C-alpha cells in the first residue's frame, strides 16, 4: 500500500493536533511554556498546525520537542 504525499501530510496534521492536545492536558505550566515558545504558539490557529504538517523538517523538530517534554513529564511524576 502506497501512501500519497497528501495522505502523509494529513497524518502529520492529525498528529500535530494530538501532540498539542496531549501537552495541553499535562497540567504542567513549565511544559506549556516550552511548548508555546519552542513549538506551537499559544491559542494556535489551524494555519499554525498546517505549518508543521506542510514542512517535514519542522514536523520532525516538533516531534523531538514533544518527546523531550513527554519524557520530562513522565520522569518527574515518578
N, C-alpha and C positions, 0 to 999 in steps of 0.2 A: 504494500500500500504506500503510495507516494503522497506526501503532504505538500500542498501548494504553498507558495510564499504568503498568500493571503490567509490561508488557514493557520500558518505558523505565526503570523502577525496577530491574528485573533487570539491564539493561545497565549501569546506574550501579553496581550492586553488584559485578558481574563486573569492571568496570574499576577499581573501588576496590581489589579484591584484586590485580589485575595491577599497579597503581601501587605498592602496598605491596611486592609481591614484587620488583619492579624495584629499588626503593630499598634493600631488604634485601640485594640482590646487588651493590650498587655497591662494597662493600668500603671505604667511606669513613665513618669514625666521626663526622666533623663533619656529614655529610649525615644519618646516622642520628639524631644528636642533635636536629637541627632538625625532622626528620620526626616524631620521637616527642614533641616538645614543642609543635609548632605544627600537626601533622597527626594521624596515627593513633598512639595510645599504644603503648608497649612491651607486648609479649605481648597483642595485641588479641583480644578475643572477637568472635564473629560479630555481636553487638549493636553493637560499635564500628563495624564495616563498614556495618551496616544504618543507623546514624545518618546517615552521609554519603549513602547511597543514597536515604534517605527525604526528605532535605532538599536540593532542587536548589541552593539558595544555598550551603549548606555544601559540597556536592559541587563547585560551581564554584570556591570558595576553595581546596579541596583540590587541584583540578586546576591552579590557578595556582601553588600552592606546589610541586607536583610539577614543573611546567615550569621554575620558577626553579632548583630543585635539580638537575634533569637538565642544564640548560644550564650550571650551575656546574660540575658533574662533567665535562661534555664539554670545556669551555674549559680546565679545569685539567689535563686529560690530553693537551693538545696543546701 
